[in-house]
Amino acid sequence: MNVSALHCNEEMRVTANLQLSPKEEFEACDSFLRSYEEQVTNWPAVAQACLRVKQGELWKHGGHSSWHGWIQSAAPFSARTVFYHVRLFESLNGDYTPEELAQVPVETAKVLRSMSKEARTDPAVKQAAKRKRKAFIETVKATHPEQHIESEVVKTFRFSESQWEKIEHAIEVFRTMNNPEESVENVIESWAAEFLLGRWEDSPYTNEQRAEQLQSMGA
């Protein structure tokens, strides 16, 4: 990491550093974000750098037309992830210090965000948040069962190229019409729910209800 990137990461944080001009501040954050394309290290630091550029409108000093445009230019292959990390940092920053978040794996942070403020600020939860997602979830289930945190189920599918092209295109269409940042998992869940609740032909029954009828008939 170069000196300007280190400066942006360790000293600037989210508040302006009076030792740097706005242009120098932007260049430090820009350099730091561009290094993110090469290796993902500290996601909270990346989020802080991006927020500083947003808050100070420093992207203007790089000749960019917007904050979003700057991120897409500086991290073209990771822009979607960067935006997600910024939102994740913003949602947890009030309950966790930047130093605490630096010790939280990003997958664990995703679970933290879904928990209530009371639960995620529990000292036992904060300590457990330093662990990987699976171990963290087990701790939360034991200490805060009311949070109803679910474990993940990993499935592997093998599609032909043409099948995946259609699926990928459908996902992008869904994101365009709903939420550009929607995860693939949520898109598929939405499709499944829509199909289950959809009407079977011209009948008053949903597809799910019709399937139950067919299953009972075959029983």
GUNU-738203 format. One record per residue: residue number from 1; residue in one letter; y, z, x of N, C-alpha, C in turn. Coordinates in steps of 0.001 Angstrom, whole numbers. Layout:
BEGIN
+-----+------+---------+---------+---------+---------+---------+---------+---------+---------+---------+
! seq ! type !     n_y !     n_z !     n_x !    ca_y !    ca_z !    ca_x !     c_y !     c_z !     c_x !
+-----+------+---------+---------+---------+---------+---------+---------+---------+---------+---------+
! NUM !    a !       Y !       Z !       X !       Y !       Z !       X !       Y !       Z !       X !
...
+-----+------+---------+---------+---------+---------+---------+---------+---------+---------+---------+
end
This chain:
BEGIN
+-----+------+---------+---------+---------+---------+---------+---------+---------+---------+---------+
! seq ! type !     n_y !     n_z !     n_x !    ca_y !    ca_z !    ca_x !     c_y !     c_z !     c_x !
+-----+------+---------+---------+---------+---------+---------+---------+---------+---------+---------+
!   1 !    m !   -1193 !       0 !     855 !       0 !       0 !       0 !    1235 !       0 !     885 !
!   2 !    n !    2264 !    -849 !     584 !    3436 !    -903 !    1429 !    4372 !     257 !    1134 !
!   3 !    v !    5454 !     381 !    1941 !    6343 !    1536 !    1834 !    7037 !    1588 !     487 !
!   4 !    s !    7518 !     433 !     -12 !    8227 !     434 !   -1291 !    7308 !     812 !   -2425 !
!   5 !    a !    6062 !     356 !   -2377 !    5105 !     707 !   -3424 !    4814 !    2194 !   -3395 !
!   6 !    l !    4671 !    2746 !   -2188 !    4417 !    4173 !   -2042 !    5598 !    4969 !   -2576 !
!   7 !    h !    6803 !    4470 !   -2300 !    8006 !    5156 !   -2773 !    8021 !    5204 !   -4295 !
!   8 !    c !    7695 !    4099 !   -4899 !    7684 !    4031 !   -6363 !    6642 !    4974 !   -6938 !
!   9 !    n !    5495 !    5060 !   -6278 !    4383 !    5869 !   -6779 !    4647 !    7349 !   -6614 !
!  10 !    e !    5010 !    7771 !   -5438 !    5047 !    9197 !   -5125 !    6390 !    9863 !   -5387 !
!  11 !    e !    7517 !    9159 !   -5233 !    8804 !    9827 !   -5298 !    9594 !    9546 !   -6566 !
!  12 !    m !    9507 !    8337 !   -7083 !   10381 !    7961 !   -8169 !    9987 !    8581 !   -9486 !
!  13 !    r !    8650 !    8585 !   -9773 !    8141 !    9055 !  -11045 !    8805 !    8278 !  -12174 !
!  14 !    v !    9171 !    8947 !  -13290 !    9744 !    8241 !  -14416 !   11274 !    8285 !  -14384 !
!  15 !    t !   11834 !    9200 !  -13633 !   13283 !    9313 !  -13564 !   13828 !    8478 !  -12424 !
!  16 !    a !   15086 !    8082 !  -12521 !   15690 !    7218 !  -11506 !   15846 !    7960 !  -10193 !
!  17 !    n !   15621 !    7253 !   -9121 !   15818 !    7807 !   -7789 !   17204 !    7374 !   -7313 !
!  18 !    l !   18096 !    8320 !   -7107 !   19479 !    8000 !   -6784 !   19649 !    7380 !   -5403 !
!  19 !    q !   18623 !    7403 !   -4581 !   18720 !    6837 !   -3242 !   18518 !    5327 !   -3250 !
!  20 !    l !   18068 !    4788 !   -4360 !   17809 !    3357 !   -4445 !   18774 !    2700 !   -5416 !
!  21 !    s !   19154 !    1479 !   -5094 !   19951 !     705 !   -6031 !   19006 !     219 !   -7126 !
!  22 !    p !   19514 !    -190 !   -8309 !   18631 !    -699 !   -9360 !   17740 !   -1844 !   -8877 !
!  23 !    k !   18290 !   -2731 !   -8052 !   17495 !   -3858 !   -7556 !   16380 !   -3374 !   -6643 !
!  24 !    e !   16691 !   -2403 !   -5758 !   15668 !   -1867 !   -4863 !   14598 !   -1121 !   -5648 !
!  25 !    e !   15036 !    -421 !   -6710 !   14095 !     301 !   -7554 !   13123 !    -673 !   -8212 !
!  26 !    f !   13687 !   -1773 !   -8733 !   12846 !   -2784 !   -9366 !   11862 !   -3362 !   -8355 !
!  27 !    e !   12338 !   -3679 !   -7161 !   11474 !   -4288 !   -6145 !   10333 !   -3352 !   -5771 !
!  28 !    a !   10611 !   -2044 !   -5728 !    9561 !   -1070 !   -5419 !    8491 !   -1066 !   -6509 !
!  29 !    c !    8936 !   -1033 !   -7773 !    7989 !   -1010 !   -8892 !    7254 !   -2335 !   -9014 !
!  30 !    d !    7963 !   -3413 !   -8774 !    7352 !   -4738 !   -8852 !    6247 !   -4876 !   -7810 !
!  31 !    s !    6518 !   -4412 !   -6597 !    5528 !   -4476 !   -5527 !    4314 !   -3630 !   -5855 !
!  32 !    f !    4577 !   -2437 !   -6431 !    3483 !   -1539 !   -6785 !    2601 !   -2148 !   -7862 !
!  33 !    l !    3226 !   -2742 !   -8892 !    2446 !   -3341 !   -9968 !    1648 !   -4529 !   -9452 !
!  34 !    r !    2221 !   -5327 !   -8592 !    1500 !   -6488 !   -8062 !     283 !   -6058 !   -7239 !
!  35 !    s !     361 !   -4898 !   -6597 !    -791 !   -4395 !   -5845 !   -1909 !   -3985 !   -6793 !
!  36 !    y !   -1557 !   -3708 !   -8049 !   -2542 !   -3327 !   -9063 !   -3512 !   -4463 !   -9326 !
!  37 !    e !   -3057 !   -5695 !   -9130 !   -3917 !   -6853 !   -9322 !   -5060 !   -6859 !   -8309 !
!  38 !    e !   -4825 !   -6262 !   -7151 !   -5823 !   -6288 !   -6086 !   -6801 !   -5127 !   -6193 !
!  39 !    q !   -6302 !   -3958 !   -6561 !   -7204 !   -2809 !   -6707 !   -6591 !   -1775 !   -7640 !
!  40 !    v !   -7391 !   -1352 !   -8608 !   -6934 !    -351 !   -9563 !   -7141 !    1024 !   -8945 !
!  41 !    t !   -6070 !    1762 !   -8759 !   -6199 !    3079 !   -8150 !   -5795 !    4176 !   -9137 !
!  42 !    n !   -4513 !    4428 !   -9229 !   -4020 !    5527 !  -10042 !   -3339 !    4983 !  -11294 !
!  43 !    w !   -4056 !    4946 !  -12425 !   -3485 !    4341 !  -13632 !   -2225 !    5038 !  -14128 !
!  44 !    p !   -2105 !    6392 !  -14018 !    -859 !    7007 !  -14466 !     342 !    6581 !  -13621 !
!  45 !    a !     124 !    6372 !  -12320 !    1227 !    5953 !  -11450 !    1703 !    4557 !  -11826 !
!  46 !    v !     760 !    3682 !  -12147 !    1113 !    2330 !  -12585 !    1912 !    2411 !  -13882 !
!  47 !    a !    1459 !    3241 !  -14813 !    2152 !    3398 !  -16083 !    3566 !    3941 !  -15879 !
!  48 !    q !    3713 !    4920 !  -14982 !    5030 !    5487 !  -14700 !    5981 !    4441 !  -14136 !
!  49 !    a !    5479 !    3646 !  -13213 !    6305 !    2606 !  -12601 !    6778 !    1614 !  -13663 !
!  50 !    c !    5876 !    1235 !  -14549 !    6217 !     285 !  -15606 !    7224 !     886 !  -16582 !
!  51 !    l !    7067 !    2168 !  -16895 !    8000 !    2828 !  -17796 !    9387 !    2940 !  -17174 !
!  52 !    r !    9431 !    3174 !  -15866 !   10734 !    3251 !  -15189 !   11466 !    1912 !  -15289 !
!  53 !    v !   10726 !     829 !  -15094 !   11323 !    -503 !  -15198 !   11808 !    -750 !  -16623 !
!  54 !    k !   11039 !    -278 !  -17611 !   11410 !    -464 !  -19017 !   12645 !     355 !  -19375 !
!  55 !    q !   12637 !    1636 !  -18989 !   13724 !    2539 !  -19345 !   15044 !    2146 !  -18695 !
!  56 !    g !   14970 !    1695 !  -17452 !   16181 !    1309 !  -16740 !   16522 !    -163 !  -16852 !
!  57 !    e !   15707 !    -896 !  -17636 !   15867 !   -2350 !  -17760 !   15958 !   -3007 !  -16377 !
!  58 !    l !   15133 !   -2495 !  -15461 !   15154 !   -2989 !  -14085 !   14581 !   -4391 !  -13952 !
!  59 !    w !   13820 !   -4825 !  -14960 !   13234 !   -6164 !  -14910 !   14298 !   -7243 !  -14807 !
!  60 !    k !   15510 !   -6919 !  -15260 !   16610 !   -7890 !  -15182 !   16942 !   -8239 !  -13737 !
!  61 !    h !   16722 !   -7286 !  -12837 !   17045 !   -7499 !  -11432 !   16035 !   -8402 !  -10733 !
!  62 !    g !   14947 !   -8717 !  -11438 !   13959 !   -9640 !  -10876 !   14051 !  -11020 !  -11504 !
!  63 !    g !   15069 !  -11201 !  -12334 !   15249 !  -12497 !  -12961 !   14340 !  -12743 !  -14151 !
!  64 !    h !   13770 !  -11668 !  -14712 !   12864 !  -11813 !  -15846 !   13635 !  -11665 !  -17155 !
!  65 !    s !   13145 !  -12283 !  -18208 !   13828 !  -12264 !  -19502 !   13480 !  -11032 !  -20329 !
!  66 !    s !   12396 !  -10338 !  -19968 !   11996 !   -9144 !  -20724 !   11048 !   -8291 !  -19893 !
!  67 !    w !   10850 !   -7062 !  -20348 !    9904 !   -6159 !  -19690 !    8484 !   -6702 !  -19794 !
!  68 !    h !    8122 !   -7174 !  -20999 !    6786 !   -7735 !  -21189 !    6577 !   -8943 !  -20282 !
!  69 !    g !    7616 !   -9768 !  -20176 !    7513 !  -10950 !  -19331 !    7309 !  -10590 !  -17876 !
!  70 !    w !    7973 !   -9511 !  -17433 !    7799 !   -9076 !  -16043 !    6371 !   -8641 !  -15782 !
!  71 !    i !    5808 !   -7825 !  -16680 !    4434 !   -7358 !  -16484 !    3455 !   -8525 !  -16456 !
!  72 !    q !    3632 !   -9460 !  -17359 !    2735 !  -10618 !  -17395 !    2860 !  -11469 !  -16140 !
!  73 !    s !    4041 !  -11463 !  -15532 !    4246 !  -12205 !  -14293 !    3665 !  -11468 !  -13091 !
!  74 !    a !    3879 !  -10153 !  -13060 !    3432 !   -9357 !  -11911 !    1941 !   -9060 !  -11944 !
!  75 !    a !    1358 !   -8986 !  -13137 !     -70 !   -8667 !  -13259 !    -720 !   -9607 !  -14275 !
!  76 !    p !    -745 !  -10898 !  -13987 !   -1244 !  -11879 !  -14969 !   -2680 !  -11669 !  -15416 !
!  77 !    f !   -3531 !  -11130 !  -14543 !   -4930 !  -10936 !  -14898 !   -5208 !   -9542 !  -15458 !
!  78 !    s !   -4221 !   -8663 !  -15375 !   -4427 !   -7279 !  -15825 !   -3364 !   -6831 !  -16814 !
!  79 !    a !   -2529 !   -7739 !  -17309 !   -1410 !   -7359 !  -18169 !   -1862 !   -6559 !  -19387 !
!  80 !    r !   -2915 !   -7014 !  -20048 !   -3390 !   -6317 !  -21249 !   -3789 !   -4877 !  -20907 !
!  81 !    t !   -4468 !   -4709 !  -19770 !   -4881 !   -3369 !  -19336 !   -3671 !   -2524 !  -18980 !
!  82 !    v !   -2685 !   -3128 !  -18318 !   -1475 !   -2396 !  -17940 !    -746 !   -1893 !  -19184 !
!  83 !    f !    -582 !   -2747 !  -20178 !      79 !   -2335 !  -21424 !    -672 !   -1168 !  -22061 !
!  84 !    y !   -2008 !   -1247 !  -22025 !   -2819 !    -183 !  -22614 !   -2612 !    1123 !  -21853 !
!  85 !    h !   -2571 !    1052 !  -20529 !   -2386 !    2248 !  -19722 !   -1013 !    2875 !  -19957 !
!  86 !    v !     -15 !    2051 !  -20172 !    1326 !    2569 !  -20466 !    1301 !    3344 !  -21775 !
!  87 !    r !     694 !    2777 !  -22814 !     608 !    3469 !  -24103 !    -211 !    4754 !  -23981 !
!  88 !    l !   -1265 !    4701 !  -23189 !   -2121 !    5868 !  -22982 !   -1329 !    6977 !  -22303 !
!  89 !    f !    -564 !    6606 !  -21291 !     255 !    7583 !  -20569 !    1296 !    8200 !  -21498 !
!  90 !    e !    1958 !    7370 !  -22305 !    2990 !    7866 !  -23214 !    2410 !    8850 !  -24231 !
!  91 !    s !    1194 !    8584 !  -24704 !     592 !    9441 !  -25726 !     124 !   10784 !  -25166 !
!  92 !    l !    -130 !   10863 !  -23861 !    -648 !   12093 !  -23264 !     373 !   12829 !  -22394 !
!  93 !    n !    1455 !   12169 !  -22048 !    2407 !   12728 !  -21089 !    3039 !   14024 !  -21559 !
!  94 !    g !    3174 !   14218 !  -22861 !    3760 !   15454 !  -23346 !    2851 !   16659 !  -23201 !
!  95 !    d !    1550 !   16411 !  -23137 !     571 !   17497 !  -23051 !     -13 !   17668 !  -21647 !
!  96 !    y !      76 !   16617 !  -20856 !    -449 !   16642 !  -19489 !     642 !   16182 !  -18530 !
!  97 !    t !     756 !   16839 !  -17399 !    1719 !   16397 !  -16395 !    1172 !   15146 !  -15704 !
!  98 !    p !    2035 !   14361 !  -15069 !    1555 !   13188 !  -14333 !     497 !   13560 !  -13291 !
!  99 !    e !     668 !   14723 !  -12686 !    -292 !   15175 !  -11682 !   -1652 !   15462 !  -12321 !
! 100 !    e !   -1643 !   16040 !  -13513 !   -2893 !   16308 !  -14219 !   -3562 !   15008 !  -14651 !
! 101 !    l !   -2764 !   14079 !  -15164 !   -3320 !   12802 !  -15610 !   -3918 !   12014 !  -14458 !
! 102 !    a !   -3379 !   12199 !  -13276 !   -3894 !   11488 !  -12103 !   -5341 !   11874 !  -11800 !
! 103 !    q !   -5768 !   13026 !  -12319 !   -7138 !   13495 !  -12102 !   -8070 !   13126 !  -13251 !
! 104 !    v !   -7512 !   12481 !  -14286 !   -8303 !   12137 !  -15467 !   -8750 !   10681 !  -15410 !
! 105 !    p !  -10050 !   10409 !  -15411 !  -10528 !    9021 !  -15453 !   -9998 !    8340 !  -16707 !
! 106 !    v !   -9664 !    7070 !  -16604 !   -9039 !    6388 !  -17736 !   -9933 !    6387 !  -18979 !
! 107 !    e !  -11248 !    6268 !  -18801 !  -12148 !    6275 !  -19960 !  -12144 !    7642 !  -20650 !
! 108 !    t !  -11971 !    8690 !  -19864 !  -11872 !   10028 !  -20442 !  -10533 !   10186 !  -21150 !
! 109 !    a !   -9485 !    9608 !  -20572 !   -8154 !    9684 !  -21183 !   -8144 !    9032 !  -22562 !
! 110 !    k !   -8942 !    7978 !  -22734 !   -9023 !    7312 !  -24040 !   -9558 !    8271 !  -25102 !
! 111 !    v !  -10512 !    9100 !  -24702 !  -11069 !   10082 !  -25642 !  -10028 !   11168 !  -25916 !
! 112 !    l !   -9347 !   11617 !  -24888 !   -8318 !   12644 !  -25039 !   -7277 !   12241 !  -26075 !
! 113 !    r !   -6879 !   10974 !  -26030 !   -5831 !   10502 !  -26925 !   -6227 !   10629 !  -28397 !
! 114 !    s !   -7515 !   10550 !  -28677 !   -7981 !   10614 !  -30068 !   -8110 !   12047 !  -30579 !
! 115 !    m !   -7931 !   13024 !  -29698 !   -8077 !   14426 !  -30084 !   -6756 !   15008 !  -30556 !
! 116 !    s !   -6829 !   16107 !  -31276 !   -5622 !   16785 !  -31742 !   -4914 !   17411 !  -30551 !
! 117 !    k !   -3619 !   17647 !  -30705 !   -2824 !   18252 !  -29636 !   -3387 !   19621 !  -29255 !
! 118 !    e !   -3760 !   20400 !  -30263 !   -4291 !   21737 !  -30014 !   -5563 !   21684 !  -29178 !
! 119 !    a !   -6437 !   20737 !  -29498 !   -7713 !   20640 !  -28787 !   -7529 !   20129 !  -27366 !
! 120 !    r !   -6736 !   19096 !  -27202 !   -6630 !   18514 !  -25861 !   -5807 !   19352 !  -24882 !
! 121 !    t !   -5040 !   20336 !  -25408 !   -4299 !   21230 !  -24514 !   -5065 !   22514 !  -24223 !
! 122 !    d !   -6249 !   22642 !  -24790 !   -7116 !   23781 !  -24496 !   -7437 !   23757 !  -22998 !
! 123 !    p !   -7223 !   24858 !  -22280 !   -7488 !   24902 !  -20838 !   -8895 !   24422 !  -20467 !
! 124 !    a !   -9883 !   24745 !  -21296 !  -11257 !   24320 !  -21019 !  -11381 !   22799 !  -21117 !
! 125 !    v !  -10660 !   22216 !  -22079 !  -10681 !   20764 !  -22239 !   -9949 !   20096 !  -21077 !
! 126 !    k !   -8832 !   20669 !  -20677 !   -8084 !   20112 !  -19546 !   -8938 !   20088 !  -18284 !
! 127 !    q !   -9688 !   21147 !  -18084 !  -10560 !   21211 !  -16915 !  -11670 !   20176 !  -17015 !
! 128 !    a !  -12249 !   20054 !  -18198 !  -13345 !   19102 !  -18410 !  -12866 !   17665 !  -18335 !
! 129 !    a !  -11578 !   17440 !  -18598 !  -11029 !   16085 !  -18605 !  -11056 !   15427 !  -17223 !
! 130 !    k !  -11295 !   16197 !  -16205 !  -11382 !   15638 !  -14855 !  -12734 !   14943 !  -14639 !
! 131 !    r !  -13642 !   15144 !  -15577 !  -14989 !   14592 !  -15441 !  -15075 !   13225 !  -16109 !
! 132 !    k !  -16189 !   12545 !  -15887 !  -16382 !   11237 !  -16486 !  -16563 !   11373 !  -17995 !
! 133 !    r !  -16372 !   10274 !  -18692 !  -16344 !   10256 !  -20152 !  -17552 !   10945 !  -20787 !
! 134 !    k !  -18760 !   10606 !  -20354 !  -19964 !   11141 !  -20985 !  -20027 !   12651 !  -20876 !
! 135 !    a !  -19785 !   13183 !  -19680 !  -19823 !   14633 !  -19483 !  -18694 !   15308 !  -20254 !
! 136 !    f !  -17542 !   14653 !  -20308 !  -16401 !   15215 !  -21041 !  -16715 !   15309 !  -22528 !
! 137 !    i !  -17305 !   14273 !  -23101 !  -17630 !   14262 !  -24526 !  -18604 !   15384 !  -24876 !
! 138 !    e !  -19578 !   15614 !  -23999 !  -20538 !   16683 !  -24251 !  -19837 !   18041 !  -24297 !
! 139 !    t !  -18845 !   18232 !  -23424 !  -18088 !   19484 !  -23420 !  -17293 !   19639 !  -24706 !
! 140 !    v !  -16641 !   18551 !  -25134 !  -15833 !   18596 !  -26354 !  -16711 !   18866 !  -27574 !
! 141 !    k !  -17872 !   18255 !  -27621 !  -18784 !   18494 !  -28748 !  -19154 !   19963 !  -28847 !
! 142 !    a !  -19311 !   20603 !  -27691 !  -19715 !   22007 !  -27666 !  -18551 !   22957 !  -27968 !
! 143 !    t !  -17360 !   22627 !  -27467 !  -16212 !   23530 !  -27621 !  -15329 !   23222 !  -28823 !
! 144 !    h !  -15316 !   21957 !  -29241 !  -14466 !   21556 !  -30370 !  -15214 !   20578 !  -31278 !
! 145 !    p !  -16254 !   21053 !  -31938 !  -17041 !   20166 !  -32805 !  -16222 !   19568 !  -33953 !
! 146 !    e !  -15117 !   20239 !  -34304 !  -14286 !   19751 !  -35406 !  -13580 !   18434 !  -35074 !
! 147 !    q !  -13584 !   18067 !  -33797 !  -12930 !   16821 !  -33387 !  -13784 !   15586 !  -33701 !
! 148 !    h !  -15068 !   15813 !  -33936 !  -15985 !   14722 !  -34305 !  -15926 !   13557 !  -33301 !
! 149 !    i !  -15973 !   13886 !  -32033 !  -15960 !   12866 !  -30987 !  -17345 !   12241 !  -30875 !
! 150 !    e !  -17409 !   10935 !  -30867 !  -18682 !   10224 !  -30801 !  -18992 !    9745 !  -29389 !
! 151 !    s !  -20259 !    9749 !  -29065 !  -20693 !    9147 !  -27804 !  -20751 !    7635 !  -27996 !
! 152 !    e !  -20705 !    6905 !  -26897 !  -20763 !    5451 !  -26977 !  -22198 !    4955 !  -26978 !
! 153 !    v !  -22418 !    3845 !  -27636 !  -23711 !    3170 !  -27622 !  -23502 !    1825 !  -26931 !
! 154 !    v !  -24232 !    1587 !  -25870 !  -24075 !     351 !  -25101 !  -25155 !    -644 !  -25501 !
! 155 !    k !  -24746 !   -1826 !  -25912 !  -25665 !   -2889 !  -26298 !  -25401 !   -4128 !  -25446 !
! 156 !    t !  -26454 !   -4862 !  -25132 !  -26323 !   -6092 !  -24352 !  -26768 !   -7278 !  -25185 !
! 157 !    f !  -25923 !   -8308 !  -25243 !  -26244 !   -9521 !  -25985 !  -26198 !  -10718 !  -25043 !
! 158 !    r !  -26966 !  -11734 !  -25367 !  -26966 !  -12959 !  -24567 !  -26635 !  -14135 !  -25475 !
! 159 !    f !  -25436 !  -14693 !  -25296 !  -25003 !  -15825 !  -26097 !  -25055 !  -17110 !  -25274 !
! 160 !    s !  -25226 !  -18223 !  -25955 !  -25089 !  -19509 !  -25270 !  -23593 !  -19729 !  -25043 !
! 161 !    e !  -23243 !  -20668 !  -24181 !  -21833 !  -20925 !  -23899 !  -21075 !  -21313 !  -25161 !
! 162 !    s !  -21680 !  -22190 !  -25980 !  -21005 !  -22638 !  -27199 !  -20832 !  -21493 !  -28199 !
! 163 !    q !  -21843 !  -20615 !  -28277 !  -21727 !  -19465 !  -29174 !  -20576 !  -18562 !  -28747 !
! 164 !    w !  -20526 !  -18285 !  -27442 !  -19471 !  -17384 !  -26961 !  -18085 !  -17994 !  -27102 !
! 165 !    e !  -17964 !  -19299 !  -26940 !  -16672 !  -19958 !  -27125 !  -16148 !  -19724 !  -28537 !
! 166 !    k !  -17034 !  -19856 !  -29526 !  -16632 !  -19638 !  -30916 !  -16256 !  -18176 !  -31153 !
! 167 !    i !  -17072 !  -17277 !  -30612 !  -16811 !  -15844 !  -30803 !  -15500 !  -15444 !  -30133 !
! 168 !    e !  -15302 !  -15905 !  -28919 !  -14088 !  -15569 !  -28180 !  -12846 !  -16106 !  -28892 !
! 169 !    h !  -12957 !  -17318 !  -29422 !  -11839 !  -17909 !  -30156 !  -11542 !  -17091 !  -31416 !
! 170 !    a !  -12594 !  -16664 !  -32114 !  -12427 !  -15860 !  -33327 !  -11750 !  -14525 !  -33005 !
! 171 !    i !  -12097 !  -13931 !  -31873 !  -11485 !  -12664 !  -31459 !   -9994 !  -12852 !  -31222 !
! 172 !    e !   -9635 !  -13943 !  -30537 !   -8226 !  -14214 !  -30264 !   -7449 !  -14475 !  -31548 !
! 173 !    v !   -8079 !  -15183 !  -32495 !   -7429 !  -15427 !  -33788 !   -7186 !  -14104 !  -34510 !
! 174 !    f !   -8200 !  -13224 !  -34494 !   -8069 !  -11909 !  -35133 !   -6918 !  -11131 !  -34508 !
! 175 !    r !   -6849 !  -11128 !  -33172 !   -5790 !  -10392 !  -32483 !   -4419 !  -10958 !  -32818 !
! 176 !    t !   -4319 !  -12270 !  -32881 !   -3045 !  -12905 !  -33202 !   -2563 !  -12521 !  -34590 !
! 177 !    m !   -3488 !  -12433 !  -35524 !   -3137 !  -12140 !  -36905 !   -2998 !  -10648 !  -37201 !
! 178 !    n !   -3538 !   -9804 !  -36317 !   -3518 !   -8366 !  -36577 !   -2851 !   -7565 !  -35461 !
! 179 !    n !   -3572 !   -7359 !  -34386 !   -3055 !   -6561 !  -33270 !   -3456 !   -7220 !  -31959 !
! 180 !    p !   -2494 !   -7739 !  -31181 !   -2805 !   -8435 !  -29923 !   -3586 !   -7596 !  -28922 !
! 181 !    e !   -3505 !   -6260 !  -29064 !   -4165 !   -5372 !  -28111 !   -5483 !   -4820 !  -28633 !
! 182 !    e !   -5955 !   -5307 !  -29776 !   -7177 !   -4760 !  -30371 !   -8374 !   -4969 !  -29459 !
! 183 !    s !   -9226 !   -3951 !  -29360 !  -10417 !   -4056 !  -28521 !  -11465 !   -4922 !  -29197 !
! 184 !    v !  -12360 !   -5487 !  -28404 !  -13441 !   -6311 !  -28953 !  -14301 !   -5473 !  -29890 !
! 185 !    e !  -14544 !   -4211 !  -29514 !  -15369 !   -3331 !  -30341 !  -14760 !   -3142 !  -31735 !
! 186 !    n !  -13450 !   -2931 !  -31773 !  -12792 !   -2740 !  -33065 !  -12761 !   -4024 !  -33891 !
! 187 !    v !  -12642 !   -5161 !  -33205 !  -12660 !   -6447 !  -33910 !  -14010 !   -6637 !  -34594 !
! 188 !    i !  -15090 !   -6389 !  -33852 !  -16437 !   -6560 !  -34408 !  -16677 !   -5582 !  -35552 !
! 189 !    e !  -16212 !   -4342 !  -35396 !  -16370 !   -3351 !  -36465 !  -15629 !   -3807 !  -37721 !
! 190 !    s !  -14444 !   -4382 !  -37544 !  -13672 !   -4873 !  -38675 !  -14397 !   -6013 !  -39383 !
! 191 !    w !  -14974 !   -6922 !  -38606 !  -15753 !   -8017 !  -39189 !  -16930 !   -7479 !  -39999 !
! 192 !    a !  -17624 !   -6495 !  -39417 !  -18799 !   -5930 !  -40091 !  -18400 !   -5282 !  -41412 !
! 193 !    a !  -17299 !   -4506 !  -41386 !  -16844 !   -3827 !  -42603 !  -16433 !   -4845 !  -43662 !
! 194 !    e !  -15741 !   -5902 !  -43221 !  -15305 !   -6937 !  -44167 !  -16499 !   -7638 !  -44803 !
! 195 !    f !  -17540 !   -7903 !  -44012 !  -18733 !   -8556 !  -44543 !  -19462 !   -7656 !  -45530 !
! 196 !    l !  -19637 !   -6386 !  -45167 !  -20356 !   -5454 !  -46034 !  -19667 !   -5285 !  -47386 !
! 197 !    l !  -18340 !   -5257 !  -47371 !  -17584 !   -5028 !  -48601 !  -17240 !   -6325 !  -49333 !
! 198 !    g !  -17558 !   -7462 !  -48710 !  -17269 !   -8747 !  -49338 !  -18166 !   -9002 !  -50541 !
! 199 !    r !  -17694 !   -9795 !  -51491 !  -18469 !  -10089 !  -52699 !  -19615 !  -11049 !  -52407 !
! 200 !    w !  -20762 !  -10751 !  -53042 !  -21909 !  -11645 !  -52918 !  -21747 !  -12759 !  -53953 !
! 201 !    e !  -21476 !  -13948 !  -53443 !  -21257 !  -15123 !  -54281 !  -20217 !  -14768 !  -55360 !
! 202 !    d !  -20521 !  -15038 !  -56634 !  -19562 !  -14747 !  -57716 !  -19955 !  -13506 !  -58511 !
! 203 !    s !  -20821 !  -12698 !  -57933 !  -21296 !  -11509 !  -58644 !  -20323 !  -10345 !  -58471 !
! 204 !    p !  -20511 !   -9277 !  -59238 !  -19668 !   -8081 !  -59090 !  -20145 !   -7185 !  -57950 !
! 205 !    y !  -21189 !   -7622 !  -57252 !  -21775 !   -6805 !  -56193 !  -21237 !   -7204 !  -54807 !
! 206 !    t !  -21182 !   -6202 !  -53930 !  -20829 !   -6489 !  -52536 !  -22089 !   -6966 !  -51816 !
! 207 !    n !  -21917 !   -7536 !  -50656 !  -23067 !   -7972 !  -49866 !  -23987 !   -6791 !  -49564 !
! 208 !    e !  -23403 !   -5646 !  -49288 !  -24199 !   -4458 !  -48995 !  -25017 !   -4032 !  -50206 !
! 209 !    q !  -24392 !   -4050 !  -51377 !  -25106 !   -3669 !  -52604 !  -26214 !   -4663 !  -52919 !
! 210 !    r !  -25951 !   -5966 !  -52694 !  -26968 !   -6970 !  -52940 !  -28150 !   -6781 !  -51993 !
! 211 !    a !  -27875 !   -6457 !  -50754 !  -28954 !   -6218 !  -49789 !  -29804 !   -5033 !  -50224 !
! 212 !    e !  -29158 !   -3984 !  -50745 !  -29894 !   -2808 !  -51214 !  -30797 !   -3175 !  -52386 !
! 213 !    q !  -30294 !   -4062 !  -53265 !  -31110 !   -4531 !  -54394 !  -32352 !   -5262 !  -53892 !
! 214 !    l !  -32147 !   -6162 !  -52942 !  -33264 !   -6946 !  -52405 !  -34281 !   -6041 !  -51707 !
! 215 !    q !  -33771 !   -5024 !  -50994 !  -34654 !   -4099 !  -50309 !  -35481 !   -3288 !  -51294 !
! 216 !    s !  -34871 !   -2869 !  -52418 !  -35595 !   -2100 !  -53426 !  -36626 !   -2954 !  -54151 !
! 217 !    m !  -36317 !   -4230 !  -54315 !  -37242 !   -5142 !  -54969 !  -38481 !   -5401 !  -54103 !
! 218 !    g !  -38251 !   -5386 !  -52792 !  -39355 !   -5656 !  -51878 !  -40158 !   -4418 !  -51568 !
! 219 !    a !  -39610 !   -3235 !  -51932 !  -40306 !   -1981 !  -51624 !  -41538 !   -1800 !  -52517 !
+-----+------+---------+---------+---------+---------+---------+---------+---------+---------+---------+
end
